[in-house]
Amino acid sequence: MTPAERNTQNNPERQFISELFTYWRECDGHFLGYLNAYPDHWTQGDDLVDLKAQLLDLYHEFSKEDLPGIRKVGELVVD
């Protein structure tokens, strides 16, 4: 059973969201990447697991409503 399945089993009301990210490995072995919703803000990790942890920190920070200068993507519905 995966951690996500355990969390859902313990709290069936909990819903998980996902956030797309882009990443690559540099010549020195470090991983660079960014959240696709925030392509101007890159981060790096020693490996892919570390990079994901750094990206998760960015996600939590950028999810705050009061941060100036953080560009967000929206969708406009035209009738």
C-alpha positions in Angstrom: 0.0 0.0 0.0 1.4 3.4 -1.0 1.5 6.4 1.4 -1.2 8.1 -0.6 -3.4 5.1 -0.3 -2.8 4.9 3.5 -3.6 8.6 3.9 -6.8 8.2 1.9 -7.7 5.1 3.9 -7.1 7.0 7.2 -9.0 10.1 6.0 -11.3 9.3 3.1 -12.3 13.0 2.8 -8.7 14.0 2.1 -8.1 14.8 -1.6 -4.7 15.0 -3.1 -3.7 17.4 -5.8 -0.8 17.2 -8.2 1.5 19.9 -9.6 3.4 19.4 -12.8 7.1 20.1 -12.8 10.0 20.2 -15.3 13.4 18.9 -14.4 16.7 17.9 -15.8 20.1 16.6 -14.6 23.1 18.8 -15.0 26.7 17.6 -15.9 27.7 17.9 -12.2 25.0 15.4 -11.2 22.6 18.0 -9.6 19.0 18.1 -10.6 17.4 21.4 -11.6 13.7 22.0 -12.0 10.7 24.3 -11.6 7.0 24.0 -11.1 5.3 24.4 -14.4 2.9 27.0 -12.9 6.0 29.1 -11.8 8.6 28.7 -14.6 10.6 31.7 -13.5 11.6 30.1 -10.2 14.1 27.3 -10.5 15.4 25.2 -7.7 18.0 22.4 -7.4 18.5 19.2 -5.5 21.3 16.7 -5.0 19.0 14.0 -6.5 15.5 13.7 -7.8 14.1 13.1 -4.3 15.8 16.2 -2.9 14.6 18.2 -5.9 11.0 17.2 -5.3 11.3 18.3 -1.6 12.6 21.7 -2.8 9.8 22.0 -5.3 7.3 21.1 -2.6 8.7 23.9 -0.4 8.3 26.3 -3.3 4.7 25.2 -3.9 3.8 25.8 -0.3 5.5 29.2 -0.3 3.9 30.3 -3.6 0.5 29.1 -2.6 0.3 32.0 -0.1 -1.9 34.7 -1.4 0.1 37.6 -0.1 3.4 37.2 -1.9 4.1 40.1 -4.3 5.9 39.5 -7.6 4.8 35.9 -8.0 3.2 35.5 -11.4 0.3 33.0 -11.6 -1.5 31.5 -14.5 -5.3 32.0 -14.7 -8.0 31.1 -17.1 -10.5 33.5 -18.6 -13.8 32.1 -19.8 -15.3 34.2 -22.7 -19.0 33.9 -23.4 
